Amino acid sequence: MLKRLILIQGSPSSSDEPSACGPPLLSASDTAALSGEFPDVEIESGVSGPSGDALHAVVDARAWRSSALDLWALDTGLHALDARGPFGLRLEGLDRAGAARAAYEVLTRCQRFIRRRNLASATAVFARILGRHRELHDLDRPLVRADYDHAIDVWQWMLRLDPRAGVAVQAAALFHDVERLVSEADVRIEHRAPDYQAFKDEHARRGAELARAALDGVGLPPDVLERIGALVASHERPGNDAELALLNDADALSFFSLNSAGFLDGYGPEHTRAKVAYTLRRLRPEARALLPRIRCRPEVEAMILGEPGRPSALEAQA
């Protein structure tokens, strides 16, 4: 579990412990804002030198926004640390002007290792929901691991967007893509669909059946189990239902913050452009306003904002 973020100005020294290095990199308001978004992570700034944590990962802030950043290697290292226990994250090479943004983006990318809960999910029943979800996923299969990470990330986005989210919508966040364990565990097929929306609707319908079956017997009341199924069944179509809109927002934001780089590598620019437009349509304005604070590959950012001579994904929706 990610417990500590250390922000380091410039290059680290060779000392074994962090040392003081002038004023903190974050202002008091920036620190408070980050602590509010990520309340379970200790944030330390204004230091230079390696972390004192026995277990820690390092992210170079100077390479963070580059297309060449190896996110697969970063994720592999984080998973290995997470399996061993609480760990820290060291963000190196910062300057004061960009420290707050970099810290926000890195913690967002790594939020699935924080695994926050609220009153609705800090229960024995929800622990069984998490256990059942984990049992379904063979994490040695790369696409299954990606789907598992995405599910946890959607859940964490949901709790950031609405800290009072109920048990049904949190469970729907975890199980919304469970159908992929049947249809896309070894190879993706969505880009071959002649009708993308119809493909997604069927994915959601079948996923609802699988979610109900998987969660039968964990101790949920029948009405809550049915509500989870209804949310999963509708999650590919935004609507007026507040919980459904919350699920769509969390799912879409997770695509941009966690999955969009790998999607571009796997599917190429044209299908990614279509996916970006489809995903933007799912976001409410207040969630879409968070996009400038999320780290996307420069190529994906160009699709969102528009490239010279081409409409942006937003304009393509019109």
N, C-alpha and C positions, 0 to 999 in steps of 0.2 A: 504494500500500500504506500502511495506517495504521501509523505508526511512533511517534507521540508523543501523549500526553494531558496537557494542562495544565489544572489545576483552579484556578479564580479565585474568590476570595471577594468577594461583592458585585458591583458594576458595575465594568467595566474603566475604567482611566484613559485619557487621550489619548496617553500616551507610546508610543514605538515598541517598547519592549522590556519584558518583565515586570520588576516590581520587588518587592523583599521586602515582605512584609505580615504580620509577626508569625509565630507558630508555624505549622508546616505544617497544612494542613486534614486530613490523614490521620495517624493514629497509625502507629507503626512496624509494628504487627501488621496493620493494614489495608493498608498499602503492600505488605507482604510477601505478604498473601493475594491482592491484585490482581495482583501480579507473578507469583505462582504460577499464577493462572488465565490470564493474558495475558502470557506471558514475553517476547514479541517487541516489546512496547510500552513505551517509556520513559514513566514517570509522574512528573510534577512537580506539587507542591502548595505552598500557602502563598505564592502570588504574586498580584499584581494588575497588570493592564495587558494589552495585546494580545500575542499570541504573536509571537515572532521568526521563526516559520516563514514562508517565502515562500508556501507553499501550506498553507492551514488552513481548517477549517470551524468554525463557532460553534454551540453548543447552549446555549440559555438554560435553566438548571436550574429556574428558577421556573415555566417553562411545560412542562417535560418531561413531567409526568404528566397534563397537561390533555387532555381529549377534543378540544380545538380545535387541538392541535399538528399541523402539516402535515408528516406523515411522508413524503409523496410528494416535497415540496420538499426535505426533508433528504436523501432517498435520491438525488434527481437531482443535488444538489450534490456529494454524496460520490462518485457515479459519475464525475462530471466531473473531480474532483480525482484520483481513483484512476487515470484514464486518462493523467494528466500525470506521475505518479511518486509517490514517497513524500510523505506529507502528515501534518499534525498536526490534532488535534481540541482545541478550546478549550471547556471547560465552565464557563460563567459563572454568577454569581449564587448561589454556594454558601454554605452555612453549615457549620460543623464537624459539627453533628448529622446532617446528611443527605448529607455529601460522599461517604462511602464507598459508600452505597447508590446514589447517582446515578451515580458513576463505574462501578460494576459494571453497572448497567442500560444505560448508554450504550455501554460497550464490548461488552456482549452484543449489543445491537442492531446494532453496527457490526463484529462479529467476522469477517464474510465478507471484509472489507477487510484483515484481518490475514493470512489464508491460511497458518496454521501447517501444518507437516508433522511426521511422525515418521520413524523409520528405514524403515518399510515404504513410505512415500509419497515419500521423498526419493530417488527413483530415476529413471533415464531412462524405464523402462517406465511409471511412474506419470505422468511428464510427458506421455507420449503419451496416456495415459488422459484427463488433463485437457484436452489439445488436442482429442481426439476429442469429448469432451463439449462443449467450447466451439463446435466446428464445427457441431454440430447446432442451435444456438440462434441465431435471428435476433433480436438484442437490440433492434432497432427496433420490434418488436411488443410492446406492453406486457405481455400475459399471458405471453409467452415469456420476457421479461425477469424477470417475477415468479417463474416456475418456475426459471429459472437461479439467481437469487438464493437461492431456497429450497434448491436442491440444494447450493450452496456452503455455506450456513448449516448444513444438516444435517451435512455433512462436518465443519465446524468444531465443532459441538456434540459429535459423536462423539469427536473427539480430546480434547476437554475431559473427557468422561465416562470415556474409556479411552485414555490416552496411548499404550498399546501396541497399539492396534487394528491388525489385519492388513490386507493389501492388498485382499482380497476384500470385506470389509465396508466399507472406505472407498470402493471403486469402486461398491458397491451404494448407498451413500449418495448418490453423485453421480447415478446412473442410475435411482434408484427410481421417479421420476415421469416417465420419458422418454416413456411412452405418451401423456401429455398433448400432446406435440408433434403427435400425430396427431388426437386427439379434441377437444382444448380449447385449441388455439393462438389462436383468435380469439374464442371465446365459451365460457363455462363452462356445463356441462350437468349437473353432479353433483346439483344441487338438484332436478332434475326426475326423478331415478331413483325408480321405485316401490319398489325394494328397495335401500336404500343399501349394505348389506354386500355384496350380490351385485354391485352396480356396482363397488365397490372391489376385490372379488376378481378380476373380469374385467380391470379396470385393471392390477392387479398381474401377472396371467398374461400379458397382451399386452406389458406392459412388460418382462418377463423375456426374451421373444423378441427384442424390439427391442434390449435391452441386449447380449445375446449377439452379435447381428449387428453392432452398432456397435463392439464391442470385439474382434471377430475380426481378427487381424492386427496387434494392437499389441504382441505379444510375451508374452502371458500363457500360462502352461501350461494345457493343456486342463482339468485338474481345478479350477484357480482360476477359469477362465471359467465352468465349470458351477456352481461354488459361488456366484459372483456372480448367475447366473441364478436359482438356487434361493432366494437371499435376497430378490431383487426379487420373485419370484413369491409369496412368503409375507409380504411386509412389511406387509400390512394386517391381519394376524392375529397377535397376540402368542402366543408359545409358550415352551417350555422351552429352546430353543436360545439359548445365551448371545449369539452374534453377532446373531441375529434380534431378541432383546430389546434389545440395544444400538441397533440400527437403529430400532426402534420408539420407544425413549426419545428419541433424537436428533431423529427426525421430529416427534414430538409436541411436544417443547420448542421446536423451530423454529416450529411453528404458533403457539404462544403468544407467543414473543418477537418474531417477525418478521412473521407473516401475519395474526394475529387481528384487528388493527384494520382492515385492508383487507377481510378476509372479512366483518366486520360491515357495513361500508359497502356491499359488493357484494351481500350476500345478505339482510341484515336480521336482526332479533333472533331470530326463531323458528328459522330454519335454523342460525344461529350457536349458539344454545343446544344444538341437537341435535349440532352439530359439536364443541362443547366437551365434551359428555358422551362422545361417541365417542372423542375424543382422550384424555381422562382415563383411559379404560379401557385404553389402550395403555401407560400409564406404570407402571413398577415403583415401589414406594414410595420408594426412594432418589432416583429422578428426580423424582417428584411433590413431594418435599420442597424442590426448587429453585424451585418456582413462586412462593413469596412473594418471591423475589429477582429476579423478572423483571418488567419494565415491561409491563403490559397496559393497555389503555384501561379507565377505571373501569367502563364497561358490561360488559366482558368479565370483569373481576374480580368483579363482582356475580353473573355467571352461574356462576363457579367457586365462590364462597363462599355464594351464596344471597341472594335478594332478599326483603324482607318479604312474607309471604303466599305465597311460591313456594318450592318445593324447590330446593336447589342442584343443579348438574349432577352432583355426587358422589352426592347422595341419589337423584337420578333414575335412577342406574344400578342401584339395589337392586331 
